[in-house]
Amino acid sequence: MVKIALISDTHSSLPENAIKRLEEVDEIWHAGDVGDPAVLDLLPKKPLLRVVYGNIDDANLQREIPEELVFECGGVKVFMIHIGGTPPRYAKGVKAKIKLHKPELFVCGHSHICKVIHDKGLNVLYMNPGAIGNHGFHQIKTMLTFELDNTIKNLKVIELGKRGRI
């Protein structure tokens, strides 16, 4: 069993009250829009970190981290990209990539809207953790935690308080 924390859209800001939760997992997945790369240094060092870049991330960060990831974790195949759209209206080219890779779990960010939905047509679980940073229109900072053990278990939405002003 692998414990996962899924975050996105830090936009150069990581709430302090997220750190304890992030220390409790085996892997942290960041679905893009890191902003300042120093945010990645604030993350706990123990968990494995999987990160994709987002549309606000500069060329330096884009050279260091991939635009998309396809991997297996805890017996579950995962496809992660920042701009994914939402079922059934995926971003351009994403539906074709889901069909190509055939993941059981599709992860994205960008919308700042926390949403988990099963896409029956593509037979994939869609996850967007919302936004954990202060920049954007979201009112509440959110992240997801769950466990992988040949299936997705114990999914939780974690609310981290109101978005601050910048």
N, C-alpha and C positions, 0 to 999 in steps of 0.2 A: 504494500500500500504506500502511495506517495501523496504527501500533503502539499497542496498548491495554494499560493496566494496570487490572484490575478489583479493587476493594476493597469491603469492607462492614464494618459493625459496629465502627467505631473506638471507640465509647463513650468519647469524650473523650481517646483515647490513640492516638498514631501512633508505631510503633517506628522508631527512628533508622535501623536497617538497611534499612528500606523506601525511604527517601528516594532513594538512589542508583538503585534500580530504577525509581522513579517519574520520575526525571529523564531516563530513557532512552526514554520513550514519547512519542507524539504526543498521546494523550488519556488522561486518568484518569477512570474511571467509579466513582462511589461509590454503592453500592446501599443506602444508608440507615443509620440509627442513627449519625449523626455524633456526637451528644452535644454537647460544648462546640463552638460555632462556631469557636473559635480553632484547632481541628484543621484546618479548611479553609485557614487562613492558613499552616499549616506545610507544606502541599503545595507542590511546586515550581510556580513561576509560569508557566513556558514551556508546558507541555502544556495543551490545552483541557480544562476540567473540566466533567463532566456529573454532577449529583448529584440524588438523590431523597431525601425525608425518610423517616424510619422512626418506629416507634411510641414511641421514647424521646425523640424530638426535640421541643423545646418549641414553643409557639405562635409565638414570634418567628422561629425557624428555618423553621417551616412556612409563614410568610408570605413568606419569601425564596426558598425552593426548592420545586419541585413534588412532588406525591405520586407521579406517574408521568411517564415520558417515552416518546415514540415518535419515532424519528428514523432517518435513514439515515446510515451511515458506511462508507466504503470499499466501497460497492456492496451493503451488507448492511442490511436493515431490522431494527431493534432495538426491543424493548419492555422497559422497565425499571420495576420497582416494588419496594418493600422486602419486603412480605409476599406471597410468591407460592406457598407450598406446594411440593410436589414432584410430578413426574409419577408416576402419573396422578391423584394426589389434590392438586389445586391448591387454594389458598385460595378462599374464597367470591368468586365473580364473576370470578376471574382467567381461567378457561378460556374464558368468554364473550368477554373482552377479547382473548385470544390469537386466537380465531376471528374477531373483528371486525377487528383490526389486521393479522393474517396476517404476523407477523414471521418472519424466518428464525432470529433469536436472541432468546431470552427470558432476561432477567437479573433476579435477585432476591437478597436477603440473608436476614436474620432468623434462620435456623436455626442459624447458626454451624457448619454442616457443609459443607465443600467438596465440591461434586458437579457433574459435567458428564454429561449424559445426553441422548440423542436421543429425543424423544417422537415415535414413528412415527405415532401417531394424529393428532397435530396438525401433524406435519411441521415441528417446531421444535427447535432445539438449546437445551436448558435449561442455564444456568450459574449457580451460586452459588459465590462465591469463599471461603466460610467467613467467619471473623472475623479481623480484623487487630489488634483492640484487646485489652486485658487483662481486660475484664469478660465473664463468661459461663462456660459449662461446657466449652468447647473446651480441648484441651490444647496444641495447636500453632497459632500464628498463621499464617494463610495468605492468599495473594492469587493471582490468575491474570494471566498475560500471554498475549497472542495478537496475530495480525496479521489485518487484514481487507483483502482484495483480491478483491472479488466472491464471496468465500468466506472461511471461517474457517481460518487456518493457524497452525502453530507454537504450539499451545496448550501452556502450561507451568504447572504448579502450583509456586508459590514458597513454601517453608516459611521462616518468619522467627523460629523459635525458640519456646520454651515460653511459654505465657501467664504473665504475672506476677501477683502477688497484689496486690489493692487492699483 
